[in-house]
């Protein structure tokens, strides 16, 4: 049975999916993007386990792994774009760094 709840990000009322009884976030792109960003931060910056991250953002373990992977891929693509267009990048390509370190 569907029920109306308040989105944890945009604070708007939405109808919860009958297939996802623990849904806390509406389906707007902005809220989904924020949830995925939060998953990447919790998993890779704060060091949460996959299970802890999933519980914190309200996703299944599998959905959390996919969201984190997609977020990291997007960040890497943004880094490459910045490097190509400005000649510098704020991020560090680990493959290049590891090669450079091993050649010294």
C-alpha positions as CSV (number, residue, x, y, z in Angstrom):
1,X,0.0,0.0,0.0
2,X,1.4,3.4,-1.0
3,X,1.6,6.2,1.5
4,X,2.6,9.9,1.3
5,X,5.9,10.8,3.0
6,X,8.3,13.8,3.0
7,X,11.5,13.6,0.9
8,X,14.5,13.8,3.1
9,X,16.3,16.2,0.7
10,X,13.7,18.5,-0.9
11,X,11.2,18.2,2.0
12,X,8.3,17.8,-0.5
13,X,5.5,15.3,0.0
14,X,5.6,12.4,-2.4
15,X,3.8,9.0,-2.8
16,X,6.0,6.1,-1.7
17,X,6.3,3.3,-4.2
18,X,4.5,0.1,-3.1
19,X,7.5,-1.9,-4.3
20,X,10.0,0.1,-2.1
21,X,8.5,0.3,1.4
22,X,11.6,1.9,2.9
23,X,11.8,4.7,0.3
24,X,12.8,8.0,1.8
25,X,13.7,10.1,-1.3
26,X,11.4,11.3,-4.1
27,X,12.2,10.4,-7.7
28,X,13.3,13.9,-8.8
29,X,16.7,14.0,-10.5
30,X,18.1,16.5,-8.0
31,X,17.2,14.4,-5.0
32,X,18.5,11.2,-6.6
33,X,21.8,13.0,-7.5
34,X,22.1,14.2,-3.9
35,X,21.5,10.7,-2.5
36,X,24.2,9.2,-4.8
37,X,26.7,12.0,-3.9
38,X,26.1,11.3,-0.3
39,X,26.7,7.5,-0.9
40,X,30.1,8.3,-2.5
41,X,31.1,10.6,0.3
42,X,30.1,8.1,3.0
43,X,31.8,5.2,1.3
44,X,35.1,6.7,0.1
45,X,35.7,9.8,2.2
46,X,34.2,8.8,5.6
47,X,35.1,5.1,5.2
48,X,31.7,3.5,5.8
49,X,31.2,-0.1,4.8
50,X,28.9,-0.8,1.9
51,X,26.2,-2.0,4.4
52,X,26.6,1.1,6.6
53,X,26.4,3.4,3.5
54,X,23.3,1.6,2.2
55,X,21.5,2.0,5.6
56,X,22.5,5.6,5.8
57,X,21.2,6.6,2.4
58,X,18.2,4.2,2.3
59,X,19.3,2.0,-0.6
60,X,19.9,-1.7,-0.9
61,X,23.5,-2.9,-0.9
62,X,23.5,-3.6,-4.6
63,X,22.0,-0.1,-5.4
64,X,24.6,1.5,-3.2
65,X,27.5,-0.3,-5.0
66,X,26.1,0.8,-8.3
67,X,25.5,4.4,-7.2
68,X,29.1,4.7,-5.8
69,X,30.6,3.2,-8.9
70,X,28.6,5.5,-11.1
71,X,29.6,8.5,-8.9
72,X,33.3,7.7,-9.1
73,X,33.1,7.2,-12.8
74,X,31.4,10.6,-13.2
75,X,34.0,12.3,-11.0
76,X,36.8,10.7,-13.1
77,X,35.2,11.9,-16.3
78,X,34.9,15.4,-14.9
79,X,38.5,15.3,-14.0
80,X,39.5,14.3,-17.5
81,X,37.3,16.9,-19.0
82,X,38.8,19.6,-16.8
83,X,42.4,18.5,-17.7
84,X,41.7,18.5,-21.4
85,X,40.0,21.9,-21.4
86,X,42.1,23.8,-18.9
87,X,45.4,21.9,-18.9
88,X,45.1,21.3,-15.2
89,X,43.1,19.0,-13.0
90,X,42.2,19.2,-9.3
91,X,41.9,15.4,-9.0
92,X,44.6,12.8,-9.2
93,X,44.6,9.9,-11.7
94,X,45.7,7.0,-9.6
95,X,46.9,5.0,-12.6
96,X,49.2,7.8,-13.8
97,X,50.4,8.6,-10.3
98,X,51.3,4.9,-9.6
99,X,53.2,4.7,-12.9
100,X,55.1,7.9,-12.1
101,X,55.9,6.7,-8.6
102,X,57.1,3.3,-9.8
103,X,59.4,4.9,-12.5
104,X,61.3,6.9,-9.9
